[in-house]
């Protein structure tokens, strides 16, 4: 590789191209993570390749590109084009190399810094290097010129510390000079690929250079004007490459955010251009509305993720010369609102024109909400607050205008925009922590009579009630409205409960007043999901003044009581399945919302007495009847899982109360019923197995885990009094588990995050159950632990480590008792004897897990080191011979000069650890292991260390 002339003697361009392709693929392959190897091994190979070959590959590629550019380029020559393309890809692969092993997330593209090695400085300090790629951009056709721009993006992202201050200024000057040349000859930017890469290039300039450094560049005034004009043109052509606009807005957002920190005397000129950028964005979005409506094009407002992302960027830009922005927005809002009113009162109402005007108003409301919300991210003044008041007045007036047309007409986009504005206003100007003397209320008091945030909250609640009453068929509006209500209920309860609209909701939460609570066939099943959020917020409001008033609670629950009685009559009578099913689905969602909000013992007890025993038996029967329909069983199972949550000790019933045991019995019945029924379905297809079976099983496991860890049931009572509910639910757990493959346990995240914590609870408190299991069940469980130890999800791997630790500790304690040889200890240890016998029959089980943990500690990026250390000590003490073999295997696989160092590392690992004292030695071992990891990693990183695959093979 060090002979750069290696391809100079190529007989043909084709041979040279093949050689470049091989190098490019090799470089790319070296940069890919090989999951078949330990991460430390992969980094060692990649680092060696980086230090030995990568610089020479880059220099070779640049040299060949210079030769190619020096000759007359024949664009029609396909061989020349192929060579140029593969050379540029080779350079790009070199610059994209993961130099420091951080595996940068490509989704965070605008935050990327290229960690160029220090010994590459000479390449980057030569002006000819940047000039080469700018010349290639101007000389090559679009398909290739965008590759040249991609390389320039990486050059612009070079880490700052590679240069001294003068060198960095010179390098930046060359980049800015190239930007100027491109913008002065913008023909190539008509290609979407070139345009996108150039936008990324501009964004990277501000990511890696400070505004203070940019403004002192020689051509800054001309370049910032060119960039502003380019941005304005791009925004005006809203339909062209919309994804690229993100990078342009990122550039302007970061430049404006940096203004307060600029210390140089040179003008930054952002006060001139930032308002123009804001104006261009606003006007372009308003102008796109008639085109979208009349031509039936895709509405940018439908892509809410992109819209919110761009608005978040724009809010910072808009705060530069905020007066200009507000003046423009007030003018546009007044003009469009007047036009809208004229259309509404026109004798010949033109629906198309009304739709266009409503689309413009929706954009304007989004802009107002964005700019008001921008106060939190930018230094604000009283004058700015007063301007926010001017803008907010207009939206509140629009709310009155839109609601006055109900129920005849309503526009979903305008309503969603209004809810966005209300939420931004809440975050900015409502709350105890905010100043009540804010100038925002001065103008609102004059125009609307809104003097403070209490009046604003009344307006909020009136709007919420109006939406829930009249827009029940519009799921997006209902969903966003309820989310807004939920956000309000989290921190403003005492203020909200005094409002008449809130009192109305607490007393009238029925389908008569709020149609979305109905269960008619006109509503889709997804509409019912909103009800949980609604009742969570409503119950929070109820709790403020509820205390121990059972009558008030009964009155609140009255609509649900009526519904349950109706379902009971249906079950006992003619049995209209669909009606009963929909009613129960809604009731389960309602009750789950209520149960979630009841976080005190008194309030939860009221709910328990309300639902038990009459209504919970209805839920039991529904699970038995409709187990094949997850749309029905999932809400009911989730309700039961919520009931079992002992959040804030709410289930700690009085000592004379049997409620804890009664609740567990009902949960046991439901889990057993569902488990037995769902297993009767037999084999399911891959696309049906999760929705029809695994999802329900995961919820059952979550409910059982909550019950076992809730500390409100003494499980020994069941066996003492001959009650089989506890044994039954554990057997149901086993049956459901054996019907699931190990691959599915780890493939479905919700299932793994419910199963492994449940297993942790069982191994912690119910080892007598674990030891009583059949050998094939134990093998299944231990295999699931072994596979989970290497899971990416730390919740899973940590639970596996904890479960393994409990099992190993149990075995260790059993062996300690066996040594005492007393009659009493021998009687007590029968359960332990069964487990010990099983482990003696299957020694490879624990040995494999020890090998996995040692492999994780030595070769992997161990993110839960403490959790791994706890079971590892027990495994070592129980399998000292096997541990010695592992140790010897690793040491002998290394070069002679490394063996003594590694042997000392292992001796240090067990230093101070006494035999037969597991619990006492754990903390010492954990401390030793931290040092062990560091020392072994340092030894294996050194030159000459061998492949650790021998340790992998032993596992």
N, C-alpha and C positions, 0 to 999 in steps of 0.2 A: 504493500500500500504506500510505502514511502517513496516509491518511484513514480512521480507524477507523469512521466512520459510513457506510461504503460500503454495508453491507448493511442499515442501519437503515431504509432506505426501501423494503425489499423489499415487493412487493405481497402476496405470500403466503409461507407457511412453505415451500412447495415450491421457490419460486425461491431462497430463502435456503439451503435444503438443497443445491441444485445448486451454488451458489457455493461453499459449504463443501467439497463433494466435490471440486470442481476444485482448490481450494487444498490439500486433503489429498493428492490424487494428485500435484500439483506438488511438494509438500514431500517426499513419499516418493520421487519420481523423482529429485529433486536429491540424495538421499542414497544412491542406488544407484550402484555403480561401473559406469561405461560402458567396457567393454573395447575398444570400437572407437576410443577416444581414448587418447592417452598419459595416464598417471596424473597427471602434473603439470598437464595441461590440465583434467582432471576436477576436481582439487582447486581450481584457480583459479576455475572456474565455481561450485563448491559454496561456496567461501569468500566469493565475491561475493554469492551468494544469502543466505548466513548473515548477512553484515554489513549488507546493504541491506534485506532483507525479513523475515527469520525472526522477529525480536523483535515486529514489528508484527503478524504473523500470530498469534503466540501471544497477544498482548494482545487482539486482536480476538476470538479464540476464547473466551478467558476472559470477556470482556465479554458476549458472546452467551450464554454459559452462565449468567452471573449473571442476565441478563434472563429466561432460560428458567426458572430456579429461582425467581425472584421472583413469577412468575405461578403460579396454581394448575395443577399438572401433571395432565393427564388421561391416565392410563396407557393408556386404551383408544384414544387418538388416535394412529394409526399415523404420522401426519405429524410430530407432536411427538417421538415416539420416534426416527424416522429422523433428525430434526435433531439431537437430543441425541447419538445414536450417532456421527454424522459429526463433530460438534464435538469429542467426546471423542477420536475417532481422529485428528483434526487436532492436538489438543494433544499426544497421544502421539507423533505423527510429529515434532512440533517438539522434544520432549524426547529422542526417540531419534536425533536428528540427529547425524551424525559430525562433531562440532564441530572436532576437531583432526586429522582425517585418519588416525586409527589403525585404522579398520575393525575394531572390537572383535569378538572371536570370541564368537558367541552361546552356544557350548557352555560358556564360562567365565562363566556368568550371575552367579554369586555374587561375582565379583571386579570387577564393572563399577562404574566411577565416571563420572558424567555431567559432562563438562567444560563447564559452563555459562559463557558469556562474561561478563566482568566487568560490562559495561553492562546486564546483565539483573538486577543485584542488587536493584534497587528492587522488581521483581515478586516476588522470593522473600522479601524482608524484610517485605512486607505480610502480617500474619497472615490477612487475608481470603482470600489465595490458597489456602493449605492448607485453611482452613475450607470454602471453596467445594467442594473435591473430597471432603472428608469428608461434607459435607451431601448432595452428589450421590449418594454411596454409599448413604446412609441413605434417600434419596428415590426412587431409580430401581429398576426391576425388575432381577433378577439378570443378564440378558443385558447390560444397560448398566452396572450397578454394578460389574461386574468390570473394565470399561474405566476407571472412576474409580479403582479400586484399582491398575490398571496405571500410571496417571498418578502415583499416590502413590508407587509403587515407584521411579519415576524421580526424584520430588522428594526421596525419602529418600536417593537416591544422589548427590545434588549434591556436587560437590567441596568439600572442607573449606575450601580457601583462598579461597572466594568470600566468606566471612564473617570478621569479627573474632571473638575469643573470646566476648565477651558476646553478639554477634549469633548465633553458632553455638549457644550455650546456649539462647537464646530460641527459635530455630528448632527445636532438638531437643525442647524442652519442648512445643511445639505438636504435633510428631509424636507424642510419647508420650501427650499428651492425647487425640489422635485414636485411638490404639491402645486406650486405656482405654475410650473410648466404644464402639468396635466390640466389644470383649470383654465389656462389660457388657450389650450387646444383641446376642448372637451369632446371632440367627435367620438373618441373611443368609449366614452361613458354612456353612449346610447345603447351599448350592449349590456343586458341585465347582469351578466356575470361580472364584467368590469365595474359596473356601477356598485354592485353589492360589495365587492372587495375594496373599492376605493372608500366607501362609507366606513367599513371596518378599519381601514388605514387611518382615516381622520379621527375616529374614536380612540384608537390606540395612542395617538399623539398626546391627547390630554390625559390618558390613563397613566402614561409613563413620564410625562413632563409637567412641571408646574406652570401655572399661568404666568408667574413672574419670569420664568425662563423663556416662555413663548414671546412675551411682549418686547423683549430686548433683541429679538432676531431682526436682522436687517430689513427683511421684506415683510414684516408682520402686518403693517397697515394695509398693504395691497392684498396680502393673502387672506386676512380675516374678512376683507370685503368680498373677495372672490368666493370664500367658503360660505359667507352669508347669502350671496346671490345664488350659489349652487343649492343651498338648503331651501331657500324660498322657492326656487324652481321645482325642486323635488317635492315639496309639500303641495304645491299647486297641482302637480300631476299625481293626485292621490291614488289613482288606480295602478300606477307603475311601481313595481317592486316594493310593496308596503312593508315587507319585513326589514328592508334596509333602512327605513326611516328611524328605526330604533337606535341605530348607531349614530345618526346625525343628532338626534335629540340627546343622546348620551353625551356627545361632545359639548353641546351648548349647556346642558344641565351642569356638567362638571366645571365648565368655565365660569358660569355665573356663580356657582357655589363657592368658587375660589376667590371671588372679587374681594371680600373683606380681608384676605390674607396677603394681598399683593402689596409689596413695600417699595417697588420701583417707581420712579417718576414718570416713566413712559406711559402714555394713555393706553388702556386696554380696549377702548372703543366698544365695549359690550353695551354700554348705555345707549349707543347708537343702533346697534344691530339686534340685540336681544328683543326689543319690542317689535321689530320688524319680523323676526322669526315667529313670535307669538301671534302677531296679526295674520301672518301667512297661514299658520295652522288653523286658526279660527275661521278665517274666511274660506279657506279651501274646503273645510268640512261642511260649512253651510252651503257652499256651491255644489257639493256632490249630491245633496239630498234630492233636488228635482231630477237629476240624471238617474239616480238609483230608482226612484219611484216610477218615473215614466218609462224607463227602459227595462225595468224588472231585474236590475243587477243585484248582486249580493251586497247587502247593506253592511258597511264597516261597523255599525253599532251592534250588529249581531255577534261580532267577535269581541265579547266583553273583556277577555283576558288581555288582548292587544290594546284595546281602547284604554283600559285602566293603567296599563303599563306606560303608555304614551302620555296619558294625563298626569301621571305621577312625575314624569320627567318634565312636562311642560309647566307644572306648578312652580318649580324652581326658576325656570326661565322667565316666567311671567312676573315674578317679584322684582326683577330688575326694571327700574323705571315703572313701577306699579301704577302710577297715575295714568300713564298712557294706555296701559292695558285696560284699566277700569273704565276710562272714558270711552274707549272703543266698544267694550262689552255693554255698557249702559246704552250707548247709541243703537247697537245692533238689537239688543233685547227690546227696547222700546219700539223700534221700527217693526220687528217681527210680531210682537205682542199686539200692536195696533192692527196690523194686517190680519192677524188671526181673528181678532174681535170683529173686524169688518166682514170677514168671510162667514163667521157664525151668524151674524145678524143680516146677512144678505138674503134677499128673497129667493134667489136661485143658488142654493148652496152647492158648490162644486166639490164633490168628495175628493177628487184628485188634488185640488189646490189645498184643501184642508189637511190632507195627509202630508203634503209637502211642508206646509207651515208647521205642523206638529213635529215633523222630523227636525226642522231647524230649531224649534224651541227645545226639543230634547237635547240637542247638542249644546245649546246655550246654557241650559240648566246644568249639564255636566261640567261645562267650563266654570260656571259660578261656584259649584261645589268644589271643584279642583282648586281654584284660586283661594277660596276661603280656607280650605284644608292646608294650603301652602303656608299659612301663618305659623304652623307648628315646626316647619323645617327651615324657616328663613327669619332673619332678624326683622321684627315688625315695629311699627310706630303707631301712635294714636291716630295719625292721619290715615294710615293703612286700614286700621280697624273701622274708621268712619266710612271708608270706601267699601269695605266688606258689608257694612250696614246698607249702603246704597244698593249693592248687588243683591243682597239677601231679601230686601224689601220686594224686589221684583219677582223673585221666585215664590215668596209667600203669597203675593197677589195672584200669581199664576195658579197656585194651588186652589185658591178660592174660585177662580174662573173655571178650572177643569172640573172641580167637584160640583159646581152649579149645574153642569150638564148631565149629571147622573140622574137616573140610571140609563138614560137614552144612549149616551155615547161615552167612550173611554179609549184612550190610546196607551197601549202597553209600554211603548218606548218612553213616552213622556213620564209615565208613572214610575218606571224604574229609575229614570234620571232624577226625579224629585226625591225618591228614597235615598239615592246616592248623596244628593245635596244635604238632606236632613241629617244623614249620618255624619257627613263631614262637618256640618255646623255643630252637631252634638259634641264631637271630639274637640272642636276648637273653642267653642264659646259657652258650653253648658257643663256645670259641675261645681262642686264645692271648692275645688282647688283653683278655680279660675276667678279672675277679678270681676266683681259684679258691676264695677264702674266702667267697664269697657265701652269705648266710644261706638262700638257696633250697635248698641241699643239706643243711641241718641236719635239717629235718623229713623229707626224702626218704631220708636215711641211716637214720633211726629206723624208718621204715615199710617201705622198699623195699631198703635196703642200697646205695642209689646215693649214693656219697660225693663224686664229682666228675664233671667233664665226660667223662672217659674211660669211666666206667661208663654215662653217658648215651649216648655214641656206640655202645657195645655194644648197648644197648637199641634204638637207632635201626636199626642194621644187622640185628638179629634181626627187627625189624618189617618191614624192607624185604624180606628173604629170605622171610619168611612170606607177604607179599603176592604176591611174584613166583611163589611155589610154588603157592599155593592160589586166587589170584584172577585167574588168567590170562585168564578169559573176560570179565572186567569191564574194558573199555578205559579208562573214566575213572579207576578206581583204579590200574591199571597205569601209565597215563600220568603221573598225579600222583606215584606212587611213584618212577618213574624220574627225574622232574624233581627230586624231593627228593634222590635218590642223586647226581644230577649236581651239585646245589648243594653237597652235602657234599664231593664229590670235588675241588672247585675249591680249597678252602683248608685242608683237614684231612687231607691225604694221609698224612703220616707217622704220625699217630695211627690212621688207619683200617686201614692195612696190618697192624697188629699184632692185629687182631680176627679171631677164628676164623671168623665169618660171612663176612668178606671173603675169607679164604683159601679157604673153601668155594666162593664164587662164581667165583673165579679158576680153580679146578680143575674146576668142574662146570657150565659155562655151556652146557648142552644142553637140548633140549626135554623130556628125561626129568625133569629137576629143575625147569625153568622152562617150563611149557607154552606161554607166550606166544611162545616161540621156535619153536614148531611150525609146520608149513605145511599142516595138514589143512584140509579144506573148511569145517570148523566155524568158522573164524576169518575175519573180514572183512579186506579188503585194507588198510583203515586201521589195523588192529592192528599191521601190520608196521612202521609208521612209528616206533613206540616203540623199535625195535631199535637205531636209530642212536644215540639218547641212551644206551641201556644200554651199548653197546660203547664209546662215548666215555668214560663214567665208568669202566668196567672197565679200559680201556687206560691211563687215567691212573693207576689203582691199580697196574697191572702195571709201569709205568715207574719207580715209586719205587725198586725194588731190581733192575731188569732189567740195567742196565749193558750189557755186550756178550755176555751169556749167550744164545747162539743156541739152545741146547737148551731153555731155559725158554720162549723165544718160540715155538719149534716146538710145544711141549706146549700152550701157550695157544691156538695156532691149530689144534690137532688137530681139534676139532669142525667147523671150517670146511673143513679139508682133507677130512674124510670126506664132507661135503656136496658139495663140488666134484667129488670122485671119483664120487659118485653121479650128479651131473648129466652128467658126461662119459660115464658108462656109458649113461645114458638117450639121450644124443645119438648114441652109436655103436650103440645097440641098437634096441629096440622103439619108442622115442621117444614117451613119454606127455607130450604137450605141456603140459597144465595142471599136472602135478606138477613138471616141469622149470621151468616159468615161475614158479611160486610159490617154488620153492627159490631160483632166481636172484634174484628180487626181494628175498627176505630176505637172501641173501648180499651183495647189493650194498649194502643198508642197513647190514648189519653191518660190512662193510669200510670203508664211508665213515666210520662212527663211529670205527673203529680208526685210519684214516688221519688223521682230524682231530686225534686226540690225540697222534700221533707227531710231535713237533716237534724232534727231533734227527736229525742226519745218520746216526748209527749205527742207531737204531731204524727210521728210514724205509728204510734200505738193506736191513734184514732183511725188511721187508714187501715191498719190490720183488723181492728174490730169491725170496720165497715165491710171489708171484703171476705172475712172468714166467719163462718164456713160456707155461707150460702153461695156467694158469687164465685169463689175459687173453684167450686165443684163444676160450675159451668165451663170454666176454662179447661179443667181436666177433661171434660167430655169432648170439648172442641178438638183438643190435641188427639184424642183417641179416634175421632171421626175423620178428621181432615189431615192426617199426618202426611198424605201424599201431596199436599198443597202448601209449599213453603210460604206463599203470600199470606196464608192464615196462621201457620204455626210459628213462623219467625217472630212476629210481634208478641205472641203469647209467651214464647220461650224467653225473649228479651225482657219481658215484664217480670217473669219469675227470677231471672238473673239479677235484675235491679232490686227486687224485693230482698234478695239474699245478701245484698251489700250492706255491711255494718259500718257505713260511712259515718264519721263523727260519733261513733258508739251509739247510734240511734236504736240498735237492736238489743241493747243491754236492758232487758225487761226486769221488772221487779223480781226479787228472789222467790216470791210466792206464785209467780206467773209461769204457766207452762207454754207461753206463746212461742218461745224459741224452738222448743221441741215440736210443737204443732206446725210451725212454719217449715221446719226441715222435713217433716213427714210429707207435707204437701209437695215440696220440691222433689223429694224422693219418688213419690207416686208419678209426678209428671215426667221426670227423667226416665224412669223405668218404662212407663207407657210409651213414650216417644221412642226410646231405644229399641224396645221389643218390636214395635210396629215398623220402624224404619228399616230394621234388618230383614223384614219380610219382603222387602222390595226386590231382593236378589241383586244380580249383577246389573250395574247401570253403565251407560255409555260415558265416555270421557267428558262430554259437554254437560251431562246431567248429574254427574256424581257430586259436584260441589253444591249446586243450588238445591238438589233434592235430598242430599244426605249429609255431606261434610259440614255445611254451614250450620245445620241444626245441631250436629254433634259438638261443634266448637262452642256453641252457646250453652249447651248442657254442661260441658266441661267448665266453662267460666262460672256458671251458677254453682256447680259443685265445689269449685275451688273457693268461691266466696263463702260458702257455708262452712267448709272445713277450716278456713283461716279466720272466721269471723269471731271466734271466742264467745259465742252466745249459746252453744249447745255442748253438753257433756255427753260425748258419744258412748261412754261406757255404760250409761243408763240403759241404752237399747238392749244390749246383751243381758244386762242384769235382770231386766223385766220381760225378757223373751220377745221383744219387739224386733221384727226383722227388716224394718225400713232402711236402717243403715247398711246391713249386709246386702240388701237387694240393690241399693243404688251403687255400691261398689262392684257388684257382679255385673250390673248394667254397664258400668264404666269399662270393665274388661271386655264384655261382648262387643261393645261399639268399637273399642280399640283394636281388637283382633280383626275387625272387618275393614280396617284401614291399612293401606300399604305404607311401608316406611317412607317411600318416596313422596307419597301424598302428605305425610305428617310434616315434612319440611318444605314441600312445594307451596302449600297454601298457608299464607302468613298468619291469618286469623286462627287457623286450626293449631298451628305450632305454638302460637303465643297464648293459647288457652290450655293445650295439653301439657306442655313442659312445666309451667308454674303449678298446675294441678298435681303433677307427679312430684314436684318439690314438696308440696304440702303433705302428700301421702308418705313420702320417705321420711319426712321430719317427725310426724306425729302418729303414723299408723304403720310402723314397720311390721307389726304382727300380721297385718293384712298382706303386706308384700311377701313375707316369708311363707305365708300359707298358699301362695299361688302355685299352680302346676308348673313344672319345669319349662314347658314350651312357652308359657306366658312370661315367665321370668326372663327367658332368653329374648323374647320379643321386646320387653321393656328395657333390658340392659343394652340390647342392640340399638334401640331408639336413642338411648343416652349416648352411646358411643358415636353414633352418626351426628347427633346434635352438638357434640363437643366442638366440631369444626364449623358450625353454622356461622354465616356472616352476621346474622341478627344476634346482637349481644344479649338480648332478653332470653333467647333460646339457649345460647351457649352458657350463660351464667346460671340459668336454672338447671342445666345438665350438670354443671360442676357442683352445684349445691346438692342435687339429688345423689350424685355419686359420693359426695362427702358424707352425707347421712348414712348411706349404705355401708361405706368403708368404716365409719366410726362405730356403727352398730356391730359389725363383725369384730372390730378391734376390742370393743368392750366385752363382747361375748367370749373372746379368747382369754381376756383377763379374768373373767369370772370362772372359766373352766379351770384355770390354774389354781383356784382356791380350794377345789375339791370338797366343798361342803355340800351337804344334802340339799339345803335350801337353794343354793345357787344352781345346783344341777336341775332342780325342778323348774326354776324360773327360766332357765336358758334353753328350754326345748325348742322354742321358735328360732333362736339363734343357731341351734344345732342343725336344723333343717337347712338354713341358708348356708352355713359353713359346709355342710355336706354337698350342697349344690355347687358351691365354688370350687371345692376339691375335685368334683367330677368335671368341671368346666374351667380349668385354670386360665385358659386362653382369653376368657372374657375380660377379666381385670388386667391381664397383661397387655392386651391390645389397647385398653384405655390408658394405661400408663404410657405406652409408646406414643399414643396420640398426643397426650399432654406434654411429654418431653419434646416431641417434635414441634408442638406449638410454642413452647417456651424458648427453644433454641433457634428455630428457623423462621417462625412466623411473626407477623406484627401483632403481638398479643395485646388486645385492647382491654381485657379484663384479667390482668395479671393476678390480682388478689384472689379472685374467684378460682382461678386455675390452681393456685398454690395450695388451697385448702384440701382438696381430695388427693393431690399428688403426694403429700407427705404420708398419708395413710396407705396409699398404694405402695410406696417404697418400703414402708415398715412391714407390710404384709407380704411383699414379694421381693425380699432383699436379694435373693439369688438372681432373679430376672433383671433387677435393676443393675446388678453388677455386670451382667451380660450386655445390657444396653450400653452401659458406660464403656466397657471394654471395646465393644464394636465401634463406637464413635471414635474413640481415641486411636485405635489401631488403623482406622481408615484415613487418618491424617498423616502428613509428612512427619519425619522423625523430629524435626525442630519444633513441631507444634504439640507433640504428645505430652511433654512434661507440663506445658502451660495448661492444657485441658485437664490433665490429671489433677493438677492443683485446684482448678476451678471446681471439680467435683468434690474434692476433699473439703473445700471451703463451703460448698453447698450444705454438707451435713455437719459442719462444725457446730458444736454446742447442742446438737440434737441428741437427746438421750433415747436409748432403746426402750420400747414398751411404755412410753409416755407421750401419747399422741396429742391430747388436748393441751398439755403444758407446753409442748414444743412448737405449736402451730405458728405463733407470732414470730418466733426466732427463725423458723424455716422460711416464712414469707420474706423477712428481711434479707436472709441469705440468698434467696432466689433472685431478688432484684439485682444484687451484686453479680450473681452467677450469670444472669442474662447479659448484663453489660460486658463482663469479661469474656464470655464465650463468643459473643457477637464480634468483639474486637479481634479475638484470635482468628475466627473464621473469615473475617474480612481481609486479613493479611494475605499477601501473595503466597501461593503454594498450597492453600487449604483445599482439601479434596471435597468431592461431591458427597453430600450427606445422605445419598440415596440408600446407603446400607442400613441406616436407622429406619428409613421408610419401609424397607423390605422386611425388617423384623416384625413390623406391625401387621 
